[in-house]
Amino acid sequence: MPLLQDKVVLVTGAGAGIGKATALAMAAEGALVAAADIDFAAAQKTVDAMGSNRALAIETDCGDTASINAMIEKTVAQFGRLDVIVNNAGVTRYAYVMDLTEADWDRIHRVNAKGVFFCMQRAAKQMIDQKTGGRIINMASISGRGYSGASNVAYAASKGAVIGMTMLAAHQLGPHNINVNAICPGVTRTELGQRNAATRAASRRLTIEQMQAEQEAVIPIRRANTADDIAAMAVFLASPGARNITGQAYNVDGGLVNS
């Protein structure tokens, strides 16, 4: 039997990159999937790629609490409950510390920190009301552990916040049989990663290929992640095999950082 047969899984930022790969991987393991994204057309393309009527596309702004509440309500209205949420939606841009603006800080933390918290809180409320437990999986980053190759300082701060929230929420939600864990991707080849790499490469007068070769040369396993590498960890954390894992933040980075 598939690992997640008939589990209801909600994935935010599911229109592209890690979110899309995660939604597809969850569906492949038998889950009923709500794919949420600020770009509804992108979310619908993810659903269409599943080739199944066991999925739902939802337009959601994960920086807005009313939109978050509506996302949970639509998921439950469609599928009857919520078993797993993957809080993946996030934003960033490549910027030097002295070039970051207040607008950058607010934009990044609105989604990456505030959004993750309120998605987590609202999902937990639903899981507590159901009295069936659940899994919360937050997408952090090795940037939140001090990785010097982070896209910018504000982004690193937002991902550090995700790691901290994950650990404390796990303690407080454990009595409700809710597991809370985080995934910390390293260098990952996605559309967003490619845009950041292009900006970084241009600032150093390198080609993207040269920039990527530099990145991979310092990864012990000598390769960057694909989105599927991160999705595989999310599936595991949602699976029965991870029932006693909570309050953890797992690096998926080829050995790039040690903490």
N, C-alpha and C positions, 0 to 999 in steps of 0.2 A: 504494500500500500504506500502511496506517496507520503512523504514526511508531514505534510500540512493539509491533508485531505479535509476539505470543507471548513478549514479555519478561515475566519474573516480577517483580512490583512489590509490595512490602509497605509499607503506610501505617499508621502508628500514630495514635491519636486519630481514627480514621476514622468515628466514629459521628455526628459533627456538624461544622458549620462548615467550616473550611479543609480538615480531614482528609477529610470526606465529599466535598467538591467535588473534591479531588485524586484520591481513589480513583475517582470517577466519570469524571473526565477521563482518567485513565490507562486505564481500561477502554474508553472511547470510542476511544482510539488503538490498541486491539488487545491491550492487556496482559492477562495473567492476574494477578488482584489478590487479595492477602490483606489484608483490612480488619480491623485490630486495634483494640480499644477496651476500656477497663475495664468498660464497659457492653455486655455481649454482645448484648442485644436491639437496641441502637442499631447495633452493627456489622452485625448480621444485616439490619437495615432498609436499610443502605447496600448490602449485597450484593443484597438483593431489588430495589433500585432499578436495579441494573445489568441486570436481566432476562436473566441469563446463568448458565450452569453453570460459567463460567470464573472463579469467584470463591469465596473462602473467608472466613468470619467467624471471628475468634479473640478470645477473652476474654483480655486482657493487662493486667497492672498494670506500667506502664513505670517504676515506681520500685523494682521488685523484680527482682533479677538472675535468680532461678530462673524467674520468669514470662517474662522476656525470652528466656532460653535456650529455653524451651518454645515460645514464639512462632516463633522461627527454625526450630526442629525441625519444627513443624507445617506451616510454609510449605513447607519443603523436602520433607517427606514427601508433601505434596499435589501439588506442582508439579515436583519434581525438582531445583530449584536456586533461587538468588536472584540477580537481576540488579540490582535497584534497591531501596533503602529510603528512605522519606521519614519522618524522625523529627519528627513533628508534635505528638505528645501534649504537652500543657502545662497548667499551672494558674496561676491568679493570683486576686487580689481587689483592689479599689480601697482604698487605705489611705494615710493621711498618714505621713510618715517616723517620727514619734514614737508612732504607734499600732501599728506592726508589733511582733509578738511573736516569740519564739524558735520557737514552733510554726508561725507563718507562714513564717519563713525555712526551717525544715526541710521543710515541706510543699512549698514552691515549688521548692527546690533538689533535693529528692528526685526529682522528675519532670523538671524543666526542664534541670537540669545533669547530675546523676548519671544520670538515665534516658537522656538523649541520648547521653552518653558510652558507656554499656554497650550500648545498642542499636547504636551505631556500631561499637564494638569487636567485638561478636558477629557482626554482619553482615559486617564486614571479614574475620573469620576464615573464614566460610563462602565468601566470594568468593575468598580466597586459596587455600583448599582446592580450589575448583573450577578454579582456574587460567584463569578466563575474564574476569577483571576485573569491574568493576561501577561503580555510581553510588551515592553516599551524599549525600542532600539533607537538611540540617538546618534546621529552622524556628527562626530567631532572631527579631529584631524591631528596629525602629529604636530601641526602648527601650534596647537594648544599645549604642547609639551616643550615648547621652546625651539622647535626646528628652525634653523637660521634661513632656510629657503622659503619661508612662508611668504605669501603674496603681499601681506602688509601687516603692520602691528595691530590695527583694529581687528582684522580677521583673526589673528592669533589670540587676541584677548577674548573674542567671541567664542572661539572653540575651547579655550581654557574654561570659560564659563560653562559650556556644555558638559565638560568632564566633571566639574565640581557639582553641577546640578544632578548629574546622573548618580554620583556616589551617595549624595544625601537623600535623594528621592528613593533610591533602592532601600535604604534603611527604613524610611517612613512608610513606604508602600508594601514592604515585605509582609507585614501581617495580613494584608489583603490578597496574598498569593500573586502579587504582581512583580515580575522580574524587570529590572531596569538596567540596561547595559549600553555602552557606547562603542562605536567603531571609530578608530583613528586612521584613516587612509594616509598613506604616504603619497609619493608622486604617482598620479593616476591620469591616464590618457583619456580625457573626456573633452567635450566641446568647450566647456568653461576653462579647463586646463590648457587647451590649445590656444585660446584667446590670451590667457595670461602669459603663456610661453612666447607667443608672438610679440607681445609688448615688451617682455623682459629681453628677448633676443634683440629686438630693434634698439633698445637702450644701450646694448653692449656691442652693436654692430656685428651681430652673429646671425647666421641662418637659424631657423627653428631646428633644423636637423643637428646643427652644432650644439645648440642649447640642450637639446634632449640627450645627445651623446654625453655631454658633461654631467647632466643629472644622473644618468644611469651608471656612469663610471664610478660614482661614490656609493652606489647601492650594493651591499655585499652580494646579493644574488644576481646583480648586474642586469636587472630589468625593472621597468616601471610596472605599476598595476594596470590592468584593464578594469573597466567597470564591473565585469563579471567576477573578478577576484573579490571585490567588496560585497557584491550581491551574495556570493557563496557564504561569507561570514554572517550576513544578515539572516539567511535561511537557517544556518546552524543555530543562531541565537533564538530563533523563533521555534525551533524544533524540540521534540521531547528530550533529546539528548542534552539540552541545555537547561533542564528544569531546575537545577540547583545552582545555576550561575547567575549571580546578580551583583550589582555594584561595581562592575568591571569596565575598563576601557581598553580595548584590544587594538594594538597597532597592527595594521596590515600594510607593511612598508618595505618588505624585502630585507629587513634588518637594518634599516637606515638610522633609526634612533634606538637607544637602549633603555629609555625610561617610559 
